[in-house]
């Protein structure tokens, strides 16, 4: 039941961000789906007591792979799907939280949270890059033979 | 020679639209290089930062420069420019035609109307309030506060040129509404309501893009994007902290 609620809310969140980022209308549902799968993977991993950083990396990888597939399939640039897709994973809330602690003079927690923001965004970048690397290798392989 | 000027214009304009729409730096430079290569120009040099593009068609020729002022995220325009650059590489568009189409795109407004964006922001806020560990009673306050904050930010953005002010105002509205809702017994957790409501404004994607740019070797672009994102987070955080200070 909780999973279903998470599926629905993460779909709405990603597709809604698709509207805020002005994604083409016909791709909104797909960006929502990409975000949904990424978030569900992350959510299941963290509820099974995985640390949030590796869970984010894996979630971002799934997002990247799905975006790659959709981009091929629908002949649009990959950025449309992966930007809306990583939205649930992205550490915007943590960044805000960190700043909130800074302006309330709680520098200790602020620095801690900022470090977490760096790790999380680095993790997402690595996850996205990983699938790009695989894609490049696959593309280059037949050319060499 | 006149042909060359048209090609440079096409490249610069394509780069400008993509940068303004929030594409990654490497994608911008790559697109410009591809377009130039499709028109048989070799040794093209392009250099993009979030605020400017440098472009020259050879090593010892003149350099062209373009200033970028406003940036936002507009995936639709990125998709359209990408499509045109594909057409150019396939040899379907000559330079003059390409320039005309691309100018047309630059002038066009492909945005969703403001009210649709506000509704989307409301749904995003409600969803995130639940996803980030809130309970169902938190969803409706976050829904309303998120919509109001985002609407306030858009409205202020049209009046004032400084981004910081509108983001600060957005944070402030969200803070006041969230505190009021909790005071009158709507919603269970103040933290969750606020986190959900600020999500449409918060710079999660810019932070991630900054790190991606840094990893791809675009050091200047990555650092400046990171600072911009940090400033946005600071504006929102300060707006909400002001509410806590007042209450």
Interface residues (C-beta under 8 A of the other chain):
Chain A: X5 X6 X9 X10 X12 X13 X16 X17 X18 X19 X20 X21 X22 X23 X24 X27 X39 X76 X77 X79 X80 X83 X84 X86 X87 X88 X90 X91 X92 X93 X95 X96 X97 X98 X99 X100 X102 X103 X104 X117 X118 X121 X122 X124 X125 X126 X128 X129
Chain B: X22 X23 X24 X27 X73 X74 X75 X76 X77 X78 X79 X82 X110 X111 X112 X116 X117 X120 X121 X123 X124 X126 X127 X128 X130 X131 X132 X195 X198 X199 X200 X202 X203 X204 X205 X207 X208 X210 X211 X212 X215 X229 X230 X233 X234 X236 X237 X238 X240 X241 X244
